[in-house]
Amino acid sequence: MRKLAALLLACSLPLAACTDAPGGSAEPAPARPGTAGAYGTAAPPTLGAPARVKIDVPAGLGTAPFDQDRYLQLPTGWKASVYARVDKARFMALTPGGDLLVSQPGAGKVQLVRAGAVSEFATGLRQPHDMVFAPVNGQMFLFIAESNRVVRYPYTTGDTKADNGEVVVDGLPDTSTPELRGTYAHVLKNIAVHGQTLYVSIASTCNACVSDTESDPERAAIYTYAAGGTNASRHLLAHGIRNAEGLAFRPGSDELWIVVNNRDNTLVPDDRDVDGDGKSDKGKRMPQFVDDYPPEEMIKVRDGGFYGWPFCNPNSDNGLRNMGFLRDYELNRDGSKADCAKADPIDLGLPPHSAPLGLTFYNGAAIVPLHGSWNRTKPAGYKVLFIPWTANGPGDPVDLATGFVGADGKWWGRPVDAAVDTDGTLLISDDGSGTILRLTPPRAG
């Protein structure tokens, strides 16, 4: 839905203005009732003070973890409810008719949610992940990113099953790639469509390794292809991006924004004294340092951009905006592998190890669910961020929804993606509890 919304807004401009890199005219998508203003570019609203809100659970949806009362911290006036239960729910897309599609990579399925009822929309897929609706040559298509390819399906409003699909891009690296021998740390693919161009994130196979920078296609990168379908149109858009998630175009623009899961277990890159014993800790792996370094990333992608990984890590010592880099001690100690001074700065840093996944533009802001850390001394993430948009880009992130970690320090939910329903409410997928949550803002008047 985040990509459909961007496309709809971009194409409210004169057709000549609806272009993208590397080129092509965008076709206007059919208007949908109930979306007016949901993606407006006006100043974002001010959120109220956080308040503890009990999650409403309809009858029949109260299996664990909702077999006991659950609460979220939300801005004053917001409400929360369970919309549907979808096991290991990942990315979402709202259909032009207002139904919800939810991917289940492990099950090889895409589920359809209509008025809370769940049914199979597509099955037999190879780890389907991200999805986007977009028109090509006058026909609306649903694009589904599998681990090894992207397939598009013709779509007519009201469809409850996927029609025969057409492969747009194949041969993407996954666990079947011979050189990888069945191992791929970030095999799931994320996509966007803008105009007649398909954008595909090919994430890294590892935490930090040189082999991904030498492969064909290069991994830890974003490529573009013709949305009409031909591998020959492949173009390397940007690289040095460990694991780009939530690809989304800012409404009314040609700006591609992403959130990035950065590396773990970074060695101390310089002579700083991490443990306070008065000695340099350079080259050591220390929990005190790893916990807070490097930050996750939010980036406006530049054609031809290089964003550091695995040779340069963003330097948050002087703040989280427009970050430069420090050399990676393991892979670029002497600077011979990459000149970190020439890498594109990072627009905004997000909490280290918090694992941002979805990115959705909503009411003059960006919504970014943080899936949550696995290796931090104290958990980070496990919440949904609201990032107000300014004339200079993303503002200061604030918490929209917290409470997915209990008082015992154990999580009961892990947010993944956000979508905006036709009534302007936010839908949040949670693969930890197998839930689609509905967050309802206060109504004016």
Protein Blocks (a to p, Z undefined) as FASTA:
>chain_A
ZZmmmmmmmmmpcfklmccdfbdcdddddddehigoklccbdcddddddddddddddehi
lccfklbccdddddehiacddfbdcehiabddddfkopacdddfknopacddeehiacdf
bghiahiabdcdddeehiacdddddfkbccdddddehiabdcddddfbghiacfklmkln
opafblpccdddehjbccdddddfbfbdfklmmgccdehiaddddfkopaklpccfbghi
lbaghiacdehiabdcddddddehiacfbfcdfkonopafehiacfklmmmoccdddddd
dehiaehiakbccdfknojehiacdddfklmmnopmpcfklpccdfbacdehklpabdcd
eehiacdddfbpfkbfbaghjiaddddddfkbpaddddfbghjacfkopafbdcfbdcdd
fkopacdddfknopacddddddeZZ
